[in-house]
Amino acid sequence: MSQTALRNDNADDLDFVVDEAIRVAGGDMRTAILGLIRGQHQLEAEMGKTVSAVSAGYVRRQLR
């Protein structure tokens, strides 16, 4: 499959996901965006918990 076809498939997938987010929000784009941002914040918080459970050397932090 060519790179152009791959990009078009991904764009179609993203278009579908965007349309679905707006549909779930009742057609209100502000509500859809707010929901996506809240979901991103939740994922970041969950990842922060996971990272803190990993050794400092693994995440390349300096031990103090």
N, CA, C, O and CB atoms as a CASP TS submission, in Angstrom:
PFRMAT TS
TARGET T0000
AUTHOR 0000-0000-0000
METHOD Language model
MODEL 1
PARENT N/A
ATOM      1  N   MET     1       0.856  -1.184   0.000  1.00  0.00           N
ATOM      2  CA  MET     1       0.000   0.000   0.000  1.00  0.00           C
ATOM      3  C   MET     1       0.892   1.234   0.000  1.00  0.00           C
ATOM      4  O   MET     1       1.893   1.271   0.716  1.00  0.00           O
ATOM      5  CB  MET     1      -0.968   0.005   1.230  1.00  0.00           C
ATOM      6  N   SER     2       0.549   2.228  -0.781  1.00  0.00           N
ATOM      7  CA  SER     2       1.379   3.424  -0.878  1.00  0.00           C
ATOM      8  C   SER     2       1.204   4.308   0.353  1.00  0.00           C
ATOM      9  O   SER     2       0.236   4.180   1.103  1.00  0.00           O
ATOM     10  CB  SER     2       1.037   4.211  -2.148  1.00  0.00           C
ATOM     11  N   GLN     3       2.174   5.212   0.540  1.00  0.00           N
ATOM     12  CA  GLN     3       2.116   6.142   1.667  1.00  0.00           C
ATOM     13  C   GLN     3       0.868   7.037   1.566  1.00  0.00           C
ATOM     14  O   GLN     3       0.251   7.353   2.583  1.00  0.00           O
ATOM     15  CB  GLN     3       3.400   7.009   1.718  1.00  0.00           C
ATOM     16  N   THR     4       0.501   7.440   0.356  1.00  0.00           N
ATOM     17  CA  THR     4      -0.689   8.283   0.181  1.00  0.00           C
ATOM     18  C   THR     4      -1.938   7.545   0.624  1.00  0.00           C
ATOM     19  O   THR     4      -2.799   8.121   1.289  1.00  0.00           O
ATOM     20  CB  THR     4      -0.832   8.727  -1.284  1.00  0.00           C
ATOM     21  N   ALA     5      -2.043   6.290   0.264  1.00  0.00           N
ATOM     22  CA  ALA     5      -3.208   5.495   0.673  1.00  0.00           C
ATOM     23  C   ALA     5      -3.241   5.328   2.181  1.00  0.00           C
ATOM     24  O   ALA     5      -4.309   5.389   2.790  1.00  0.00           O
ATOM     25  CB  ALA     5      -3.193   4.117  -0.009  1.00  0.00           C
ATOM     26  N   LEU     6      -2.075   5.116   2.794  1.00  0.00           N
ATOM     27  CA  LEU     6      -2.034   4.991   4.253  1.00  0.00           C
ATOM     28  C   LEU     6      -2.492   6.280   4.913  1.00  0.00           C
ATOM     29  O   LEU     6      -3.259   6.248   5.875  1.00  0.00           O
ATOM     30  CB  LEU     6      -0.619   4.627   4.728  1.00  0.00           C
ATOM     31  N   ARG     7      -2.028   7.411   4.406  1.00  0.00           N
ATOM     32  CA  ARG     7      -2.429   8.697   4.987  1.00  0.00           C
ATOM     33  C   ARG     7      -3.918   8.926   4.830  1.00  0.00           C
ATOM     34  O   ARG     7      -4.561   9.444   5.743  1.00  0.00           O
ATOM     35  CB  ARG     7      -1.656   9.844   4.339  1.00  0.00           C
ATOM     36  N   ASN     8      -4.477   8.552   3.693  1.00  0.00           N
ATOM     37  CA  ASN     8      -5.917   8.720   3.477  1.00  0.00           C
ATOM     38  C   ASN     8      -6.714   7.831   4.420  1.00  0.00           C
ATOM     39  O   ASN     8      -7.738   8.262   4.950  1.00  0.00           O
ATOM     40  CB  ASN     8      -6.283   8.405   2.020  1.00  0.00           C
ATOM     41  N   ASP     9      -6.265   6.596   4.639  1.00  0.00           N
ATOM     42  CA  ASP     9      -6.951   5.696   5.559  1.00  0.00           C
ATOM     43  C   ASP     9      -6.922   6.271   6.970  1.00  0.00           C
ATOM     44  O   ASP     9      -7.936   6.254   7.669  1.00  0.00           O
ATOM     45  CB  ASP     9      -6.308   4.293   5.532  1.00  0.00           C
ATOM     46  N   ASN    10      -5.778   6.775   7.390  1.00  0.00           N
ATOM     47  CA  ASN    10      -5.665   7.366   8.721  1.00  0.00           C
ATOM     48  C   ASN    10      -6.530   8.610   8.833  1.00  0.00           C
ATOM     49  O   ASN    10      -7.165   8.829   9.865  1.00  0.00           O
ATOM     50  CB  ASN    10      -4.207   7.708   9.036  1.00  0.00           C
ATOM     51  N   ALA    11      -6.564   9.421   7.796  1.00  0.00           N
ATOM     52  CA  ALA    11      -7.400  10.621   7.808  1.00  0.00           C
ATOM     53  C   ALA    11      -8.870  10.232   7.912  1.00  0.00           C
ATOM     54  O   ALA    11      -9.634  10.871   8.636  1.00  0.00           O
ATOM     55  CB  ALA    11      -7.155  11.473   6.541  1.00  0.00           C
ATOM     56  N   ASP    12      -9.271   9.178   7.186  1.00  0.00           N
ATOM     57  CA  ASP    12     -10.655   8.717   7.264  1.00  0.00           C
ATOM     58  C   ASP    12     -10.979   8.236   8.677  1.00  0.00           C
ATOM     59  O   ASP    12     -12.060   8.509   9.199  1.00  0.00           O
ATOM     60  CB  ASP    12     -10.909   7.592   6.243  1.00  0.00           C
ATOM     61  N   ASP    13     -10.037   7.517   9.292  1.00  0.00           N
ATOM     62  CA  ASP    13     -10.241   7.048  10.659  1.00  0.00           C
ATOM     63  C   ASP    13     -10.382   8.228  11.613  1.00  0.00           C
ATOM     64  O   ASP    13     -11.248   8.228  12.488  1.00  0.00           O
ATOM     65  CB  ASP    13      -9.082   6.143  11.099  1.00  0.00           C
ATOM     66  N   LEU    14      -9.529   9.231  11.440  1.00  0.00           N
ATOM     67  CA  LEU    14      -9.600  10.403  12.313  1.00  0.00           C
ATOM     68  C   LEU    14     -10.895  11.172  12.097  1.00  0.00           C
ATOM     69  O   LEU    14     -11.509  11.642  13.055  1.00  0.00           O
ATOM     70  CB  LEU    14      -8.401  11.321  12.073  1.00  0.00           C
ATOM     71  N   ASP    15     -11.309  11.299  10.855  1.00  0.00           N
ATOM     72  CA  ASP    15     -12.584  11.967  10.571  1.00  0.00           C
ATOM     73  C   ASP    15     -13.732  11.247  11.258  1.00  0.00           C
ATOM     74  O   ASP    15     -14.614  11.884  11.834  1.00  0.00           O
ATOM     75  CB  ASP    15     -12.836  12.035   9.057  1.00  0.00           C
ATOM     76  N   PHE    16     -13.722   9.924  11.198  1.00  0.00           N
ATOM     77  CA  PHE    16     -14.766   9.137  11.841  1.00  0.00           C
ATOM     78  C   PHE    16     -14.761   9.374  13.351  1.00  0.00           C
ATOM     79  O   PHE    16     -15.818   9.558  13.955  1.00  0.00           O
ATOM     80  CB  PHE    16     -14.582   7.642  11.532  1.00  0.00           C
ATOM     81  N   VAL    17     -13.578   9.370  13.959  1.00  0.00           N
ATOM     82  CA  VAL    17     -13.465   9.554  15.415  1.00  0.00           C
ATOM     83  C   VAL    17     -13.940  10.947  15.809  1.00  0.00           C
ATOM     84  O   VAL    17     -14.632  11.106  16.815  1.00  0.00           O
ATOM     85  CB  VAL    17     -12.004   9.334  15.886  1.00  0.00           C
ATOM     86  N   VAL    18     -13.575  11.949  15.029  1.00  0.00           N
ATOM     87  CA  VAL    18     -14.016  13.319  15.312  1.00  0.00           C
ATOM     88  C   VAL    18     -15.540  13.407  15.210  1.00  0.00           C
ATOM     89  O   VAL    18     -16.200  13.958  16.092  1.00  0.00           O
ATOM     90  CB  VAL    18     -13.347  14.328  14.334  1.00  0.00           C
ATOM     91  N   ASP    19     -16.082  12.867  14.140  1.00  0.00           N
ATOM     92  CA  ASP    19     -17.541  12.886  13.964  1.00  0.00           C
ATOM     93  C   ASP    19     -18.244  12.161  15.109  1.00  0.00           C
ATOM     94  O   ASP    19     -19.291  12.602  15.582  1.00  0.00           O
ATOM     95  CB  ASP    19     -17.928  12.244  12.621  1.00  0.00           C
ATOM     96  N   GLU    20     -17.666  11.051  15.547  1.00  0.00           N
ATOM     97  CA  GLU    20     -18.256  10.281  16.650  1.00  0.00           C
ATOM     98  C   GLU    20     -18.221  11.067  17.956  1.00  0.00           C
ATOM     99  O   GLU    20     -19.189  11.056  18.717  1.00  0.00           O
ATOM    100  CB  GLU    20     -17.519   8.947  16.825  1.00  0.00           C
ATOM    101  N   ALA    21     -17.101  11.754  18.217  1.00  0.00           N
ATOM    102  CA  ALA    21     -16.999  12.563  19.441  1.00  0.00           C
ATOM    103  C   ALA    21     -18.054  13.667  19.445  1.00  0.00           C
ATOM    104  O   ALA    21     -18.672  13.934  20.475  1.00  0.00           O
ATOM    105  CB  ALA    21     -15.584  13.179  19.571  1.00  0.00           C
ATOM    106  N   ILE    22     -18.257  14.302  18.301  1.00  0.00           N
ATOM    107  CA  ILE    22     -19.272  15.359  18.194  1.00  0.00           C
ATOM    108  C   ILE    22     -20.670  14.770  18.341  1.00  0.00           C
ATOM    109  O   ILE    22     -21.529  15.372  18.985  1.00  0.00           O
ATOM    110  CB  ILE    22     -19.146  16.105  16.845  1.00  0.00           C
ATOM    111  N   ARG    23     -20.907  13.605  17.753  1.00  0.00           N
ATOM    112  CA  ARG    23     -22.215  12.963  17.869  1.00  0.00           C
ATOM    113  C   ARG    23     -22.526  12.620  19.318  1.00  0.00           C
ATOM    114  O   ARG    23     -23.632  12.865  19.800  1.00  0.00           O
ATOM    115  CB  ARG    23     -22.271  11.699  17.006  1.00  0.00           C
ATOM    116  N   VAL    24     -21.534  12.046  20.014  1.00  0.00           N
ATOM    117  CA  VAL    24     -21.732  11.670  21.418  1.00  0.00           C
ATOM    118  C   VAL    24     -22.019  12.905  22.273  1.00  0.00           C
ATOM    119  O   VAL    24     -22.750  12.824  23.260  1.00  0.00           O
ATOM    120  CB  VAL    24     -20.491  10.925  21.959  1.00  0.00           C
ATOM    121  N   ALA    25     -21.442  14.047  21.890  1.00  0.00           N
ATOM    122  CA  ALA    25     -21.655  15.291  22.633  1.00  0.00           C
ATOM    123  C   ALA    25     -22.943  15.990  22.211  1.00  0.00           C
ATOM    124  O   ALA    25     -23.166  17.149  22.561  1.00  0.00           O
ATOM    125  CB  ALA    25     -20.470  16.231  22.436  1.00  0.00           C
ATOM    126  N   GLY    26     -23.782  15.297  21.468  1.00  0.00           N
ATOM    127  CA  GLY    26     -25.062  15.881  21.062  1.00  0.00           C
ATOM    128  C   GLY    26     -24.920  16.959  20.009  1.00  0.00           C
ATOM    129  O   GLY    26     -25.798  17.812  19.875  1.00  0.00           O
ATOM    130  N   GLY    27     -23.823  16.936  19.256  1.00  0.00           N
ATOM    131  CA  GLY    27     -23.605  17.921  18.200  1.00  0.00           C
ATOM    132  C   GLY    27     -22.936  19.195  18.675  1.00  0.00           C
ATOM    133  O   GLY    27     -22.650  20.077  17.865  1.00  0.00           O
ATOM    134  N   ASP    28     -22.684  19.311  19.954  1.00  0.00           N
ATOM    135  CA  ASP    28     -22.052  20.510  20.516  1.00  0.00           C
ATOM    136  C   ASP    28     -20.535  20.333  20.480  1.00  0.00           C
ATOM    137  O   ASP    28     -19.973  19.524  21.219  1.00  0.00           O
ATOM    138  CB  ASP    28     -22.546  20.777  21.980  1.00  0.00           C
ATOM    139  N   MET    29     -19.877  21.109  19.602  1.00  0.00           N
ATOM    140  CA  MET    29     -18.425  20.951  19.448  1.00  0.00           C
ATOM    141  C   MET    29     -17.663  21.337  20.705  1.00  0.00           C
ATOM    142  O   MET    29     -16.647  20.718  21.021  1.00  0.00           O
ATOM    143  CB  MET    29     -17.930  21.786  18.285  1.00  0.00           C
ATOM    144  N   ARG    30     -18.136  22.350  21.429  1.00  0.00           N
ATOM    145  CA  ARG    30     -17.450  22.760  22.659  1.00  0.00           C
ATOM    146  C   ARG    30     -17.473  21.625  23.682  1.00  0.00           C
ATOM    147  O   ARG    30     -16.466  21.353  24.336  1.00  0.00           O
ATOM    148  CB  ARG    30     -18.106  24.030  23.252  1.00  0.00           C
ATOM    149  N   THR    31     -18.609  20.972  23.817  1.00  0.00           N
ATOM    150  CA  THR    31     -18.733  19.841  24.741  1.00  0.00           C
ATOM    151  C   THR    31     -17.841  18.689  24.297  1.00  0.00           C
ATOM    152  O   THR    31     -17.221  18.024  25.126  1.00  0.00           O
ATOM    153  CB  THR    31     -20.199  19.373  24.836  1.00  0.00           C
ATOM    154  N   ALA    32     -17.776  18.452  22.989  1.00  0.00           N
ATOM    155  CA  ALA    32     -16.919  17.382  22.464  1.00  0.00           C
ATOM    156  C   ALA    32     -15.457  17.661  22.782  1.00  0.00           C
ATOM    157  O   ALA    32     -14.736  16.772  23.235  1.00  0.00           O
ATOM    158  CB  ALA    32     -17.111  17.229  20.943  1.00  0.00           C
ATOM    159  N   ILE    33     -15.018  18.897  22.544  1.00  0.00           N
ATOM    160  CA  ILE    33     -13.622  19.258  22.817  1.00  0.00           C
ATOM    161  C   ILE    33     -13.330  19.163  24.304  1.00  0.00           C
ATOM    162  O   ILE    33     -12.285  18.649  24.702  1.00  0.00           O
ATOM    163  CB  ILE    33     -13.314  20.678  22.306  1.00  0.00           C
ATOM    164  N   LEU    34     -14.240  19.651  25.119  1.00  0.00           N
ATOM    165  CA  LEU    34     -14.063  19.580  26.571  1.00  0.00           C
ATOM    166  C   LEU    34     -13.945  18.136  27.040  1.00  0.00           C
ATOM    167  O   LEU    34     -13.110  17.826  27.889  1.00  0.00           O
ATOM    168  CB  LEU    34     -15.229  20.270  27.286  1.00  0.00           C
ATOM    169  N   GLY    35     -14.770  17.259  26.496  1.00  0.00           N
ATOM    170  CA  GLY    35     -14.695  15.842  26.854  1.00  0.00           C
ATOM    171  C   GLY    35     -13.370  15.215  26.454  1.00  0.00           C
ATOM    172  O   GLY    35     -12.803  14.419  27.203  1.00  0.00           O
ATOM    173  N   LEU    36     -12.876  15.573  25.273  1.00  0.00           N
ATOM    174  CA  LEU    36     -11.593  15.043  24.814  1.00  0.00           C
ATOM    175  C   LEU    36     -10.444  15.538  25.685  1.00  0.00           C
ATOM    176  O   LEU    36      -9.535  14.774  26.007  1.00  0.00           O
ATOM    177  CB  LEU    36     -11.349  15.433  23.357  1.00  0.00           C
ATOM    178  N   ILE    37     -10.482  16.809  26.065  1.00  0.00           N
ATOM    179  CA  ILE    37      -9.436  17.365  26.929  1.00  0.00           C
ATOM    180  C   ILE    37      -9.480  16.703  28.304  1.00  0.00           C
ATOM    181  O   ILE    37      -8.439  16.363  28.865  1.00  0.00           O
ATOM    182  CB  ILE    37      -9.597  18.897  27.066  1.00  0.00           C
ATOM    183  N   ARG    38     -10.675  16.523  28.843  1.00  0.00           N
ATOM    184  CA  ARG    38     -10.786  15.848  30.141  1.00  0.00           C
ATOM    185  C   ARG    38     -10.261  14.420  30.067  1.00  0.00           C
ATOM    186  O   ARG    38      -9.589  13.952  30.986  1.00  0.00           O
ATOM    187  CB  ARG    38     -12.244  15.845  30.620  1.00  0.00           C
ATOM    188  N   GLY    39     -10.567  13.729  28.973  1.00  0.00           N
ATOM    189  CA  GLY    39     -10.050  12.380  28.786  1.00  0.00           C
ATOM    190  C   GLY    39      -8.536  12.361  28.701  1.00  0.00           C
ATOM    191  O   GLY    39      -7.895  11.467  29.254  1.00  0.00           O
ATOM    192  N   GLN    40      -7.961  13.333  28.018  1.00  0.00           N
ATOM    193  CA  GLN    40      -6.501  13.432  27.916  1.00  0.00           C
ATOM    194  C   GLN    40      -5.881  13.662  29.285  1.00  0.00           C
ATOM    195  O   GLN    40      -4.873  13.044  29.626  1.00  0.00           O
ATOM    196  CB  GLN    40      -6.099  14.566  26.958  1.00  0.00           C
ATOM    197  N   HIS    41      -6.484  14.550  30.070  1.00  0.00           N
ATOM    198  CA  HIS    41      -5.974  14.808  31.422  1.00  0.00           C
ATOM    199  C   HIS    41      -6.038  13.553  32.284  1.00  0.00           C
ATOM    200  O   HIS    41      -5.126  13.280  33.064  1.00  0.00           O
ATOM    201  CB  HIS    41      -6.768  15.940  32.087  1.00  0.00           C
ATOM    202  N   GLN    42      -7.112  12.797  32.141  1.00  0.00           N
ATOM    203  CA  GLN    42      -7.245  11.555  32.907  1.00  0.00           C
ATOM    204  C   GLN    42      -6.160  10.552  32.504  1.00  0.00           C
ATOM    205  O   GLN    42      -5.561   9.905  33.363  1.00  0.00           O
ATOM    206  CB  GLN    42      -8.646  10.937  32.698  1.00  0.00           C
ATOM    207  N   LEU    43      -5.909  10.424  31.201  1.00  0.00           N
ATOM    208  CA  LEU    43      -4.854   9.522  30.735  1.00  0.00           C
ATOM    209  C   LEU    43      -3.478   9.956  31.248  1.00  0.00           C
ATOM    210  O   LEU    43      -2.669   9.120  31.650  1.00  0.00           O
ATOM    211  CB  LEU    43      -4.846   9.463  29.203  1.00  0.00           C
ATOM    212  N   GLU    44      -3.219  11.264  31.231  1.00  0.00           N
ATOM    213  CA  GLU    44      -1.940  11.772  31.727  1.00  0.00           C
ATOM    214  C   GLU    44      -1.781  11.481  33.215  1.00  0.00           C
ATOM    215  O   GLU    44      -0.692  11.129  33.667  1.00  0.00           O
ATOM    216  CB  GLU    44      -1.822  13.280  31.468  1.00  0.00           C
ATOM    217  N   ALA    45      -2.862  11.626  33.976  1.00  0.00           N
ATOM    218  CA  ALA    45      -2.805  11.343  35.409  1.00  0.00           C
ATOM    219  C   ALA    45      -2.532   9.863  35.657  1.00  0.00           C
ATOM    220  O   ALA    45      -1.747   9.511  36.537  1.00  0.00           O
ATOM    221  CB  ALA    45      -4.117  11.763  36.092  1.00  0.00           C
ATOM    222  N   GLU    46      -3.181   9.001  34.880  1.00  0.00           N
ATOM    223  CA  GLU    46      -2.955   7.560  35.024  1.00  0.00           C
ATOM    224  C   GLU    46      -1.533   7.188  34.642  1.00  0.00           C
ATOM    225  O   GLU    46      -0.920   6.331  35.279  1.00  0.00           O
ATOM    226  CB  GLU    46      -3.948   6.772  34.168  1.00  0.00           C
ATOM    227  N   MET    47      -1.007   7.826  33.608  1.00  0.00           N
ATOM    228  CA  MET    47       0.371   7.552  33.198  1.00  0.00           C
ATOM    229  C   MET    47       1.355   8.046  34.253  1.00  0.00           C
ATOM    230  O   MET    47       2.396   7.428  34.473  1.00  0.00           O
ATOM    231  CB  MET    47       0.672   8.210  31.840  1.00  0.00           C
ATOM    232  N   GLY    48       1.029   9.152  34.898  1.00  0.00           N
ATOM    233  CA  GLY    48       1.884   9.670  35.961  1.00  0.00           C
ATOM    234  C   GLY    48       1.996   8.691  37.107  1.00  0.00           C
ATOM    235  O   GLY    48       3.061   8.556  37.710  1.00  0.00           O
ATOM    236  N   LYS    49       0.906   8.005  37.416  1.00  0.00           N
ATOM    237  CA  LYS    49       0.921   6.991  38.473  1.00  0.00           C
ATOM    238  C   LYS    49       1.811   5.826  38.062  1.00  0.00           C
ATOM    239  O   LYS    49       2.561   5.289  38.877  1.00  0.00           O
ATOM    240  CB  LYS    49      -0.513   6.493  38.780  1.00  0.00           C
ATOM    241  N   THR    50       1.724   5.441  36.799  1.00  0.00           N
ATOM    242  CA  THR    50       2.513   4.318  36.287  1.00  0.00           C
ATOM    243  C   THR    50       3.995   4.671  36.284  1.00  0.00           C
ATOM    244  O   THR    50       4.829   3.859  36.687  1.00  0.00           O
ATOM    245  CB  THR    50       2.053   3.930  34.865  1.00  0.00           C
ATOM    246  N   VAL    51       4.325   5.872  35.835  1.00  0.00           N
ATOM    247  CA  VAL    51       5.726   6.290  35.770  1.00  0.00           C
ATOM    248  C   VAL    51       6.331   6.346  37.153  1.00  0.00           C
ATOM    249  O   VAL    51       7.492   5.977  37.329  1.00  0.00           O
ATOM    250  CB  VAL    51       5.855   7.649  35.086  1.00  0.00           C
ATOM    251  N   SER    52       5.575   6.798  38.143  1.00  0.00           N
ATOM    252  CA  SER    52       6.124   6.892  39.494  1.00  0.00           C
ATOM    253  C   SER    52       6.370   5.509  40.092  1.00  0.00           C
ATOM    254  O   SER    52       7.134   5.372  41.047  1.00  0.00           O
ATOM    255  CB  SER    52       5.181   7.691  40.394  1.00  0.00           C
ATOM    256  N   ALA    53       5.724   4.483  39.531  1.00  0.00           N
ATOM    257  CA  ALA    53       5.920   3.126  40.026  1.00  0.00           C
ATOM    258  C   ALA    53       7.149   2.457  39.392  1.00  0.00           C
ATOM    259  O   ALA    53       7.559   1.377  39.816  1.00  0.00           O
ATOM    260  CB  ALA    53       4.674   2.290  39.754  1.00  0.00           C
ATOM    261  N   VAL    54       7.726   3.101  38.384  1.00  0.00           N
ATOM    262  CA  VAL    54       8.888   2.576  37.683  1.00  0.00           C
ATOM    263  C   VAL    54      10.139   3.202  38.296  1.00  0.00           C
ATOM    264  O   VAL    54      10.090   4.321  38.807  1.00  0.00           O
ATOM    265  CB  VAL    54       8.803   2.866  36.146  1.00  0.00           C
ATOM    266  N   SER    55      11.245   2.488  38.246  1.00  0.00           N
ATOM    267  CA  SER    55      12.475   3.006  38.839  1.00  0.00           C
ATOM    268  C   SER    55      12.890   4.317  38.189  1.00  0.00           C
ATOM    269  O   SER    55      12.631   4.555  37.009  1.00  0.00           O
ATOM    270  CB  SER    55      13.599   1.983  38.711  1.00  0.00           C
ATOM    271  N   ALA    56      13.538   5.161  38.978  1.00  0.00           N
ATOM    272  CA  ALA    56      13.977   6.467  38.500  1.00  0.00           C
ATOM    273  C   ALA    56      14.956   6.323  37.345  1.00  0.00           C
ATOM    274  O   ALA    56      14.913   7.114  36.403  1.00  0.00           O
ATOM    275  CB  ALA    56      14.616   7.263  39.636  1.00  0.00           C
ATOM    276  N   GLY    57      15.829   5.341  37.397  1.00  0.00           N
ATOM    277  CA  GLY    57      16.783   5.127  36.321  1.00  0.00           C
ATOM    278  C   GLY    57      16.115   4.753  35.025  1.00  0.00           C
ATOM    279  O   GLY    57      16.591   5.118  33.950  1.00  0.00           O
ATOM    280  N   TYR    58      15.015   4.029  35.111  1.00  0.00           N
ATOM    281  CA  TYR    58      14.309   3.596  33.917  1.00  0.00           C
ATOM    282  C   TYR    58      13.716   4.791  33.176  1.00  0.00           C
ATOM    283  O   TYR    58      13.760   4.821  31.946  1.00  0.00           O
ATOM    284  CB  TYR    58      13.210   2.597  34.281  1.00  0.00           C
ATOM    285  N   VAL    59      13.180   5.746  33.862  1.00  0.00           N
ATOM    286  CA  VAL    59      12.600   6.921  33.226  1.00  0.00           C
ATOM    287  C   VAL    59      13.620   8.031  33.064  1.00  0.00           C
ATOM    288  O   VAL    59      13.266   9.145  32.677  1.00  0.00           O
ATOM    289  CB  VAL    59      11.420   7.421  34.026  1.00  0.00           C
ATOM    290  N   ARG    60      14.889   7.741  33.357  1.00  0.00           N
ATOM    291  CA  ARG    60      16.013   8.642  33.154  1.00  0.00           C
ATOM    292  C   ARG    60      15.891   9.935  33.946  1.00  0.00           C
ATOM    293  O   ARG    60      16.203  11.017  33.447  1.00  0.00           O
ATOM    294  CB  ARG    60      16.149   8.958  31.700  1.00  0.00           C
ATOM    295  N   ARG    61      15.440   9.809  35.172  1.00  0.00           N
ATOM    296  CA  ARG    61      15.445  10.951  36.079  1.00  0.00           C
ATOM    297  C   ARG    61      16.704  10.854  36.930  1.00  0.00           C
ATOM    298  O   ARG    61      17.284   9.780  37.092  1.00  0.00           O
ATOM    299  CB  ARG    61      14.149  10.989  36.973  1.00  0.00           C
ATOM    300  N   GLN    62      17.102  11.971  37.456  1.00  0.00           N
ATOM    301  CA  GLN    62      18.239  11.964  38.359  1.00  0.00           C
ATOM    302  C   GLN    62      17.723  11.728  39.767  1.00  0.00           C
ATOM    303  O   GLN    62      16.733  12.326  40.191  1.00  0.00           O
ATOM    304  CB  GLN    62      19.044  13.291  38.269  1.00  0.00           C
ATOM    305  N   LEU    63      18.398  10.861  40.475  1.00  0.00           N
ATOM    306  CA  LEU    63      18.050  10.642  41.895  1.00  0.00           C
ATOM    307  C   LEU    63      18.596  11.803  42.702  1.00  0.00           C
ATOM    308  O   LEU    63      19.703  12.281  42.454  1.00  0.00           O
ATOM    309  CB  LEU    63      18.620   9.274  42.432  1.00  0.00           C
ATOM    310  N   ARG    64      17.827  12.245  43.652  1.00  0.00           N
ATOM    311  CA  ARG    64      18.286  13.378  44.485  1.00  0.00           C
ATOM    312  C   ARG    64      18.571  12.917  45.870  1.00  0.00           C
ATOM    313  O   ARG    64      18.966  13.717  46.718  1.00  0.00           O
ATOM    314  CB  ARG    64      17.253  14.504  44.520  1.00  0.00           C
TER
END
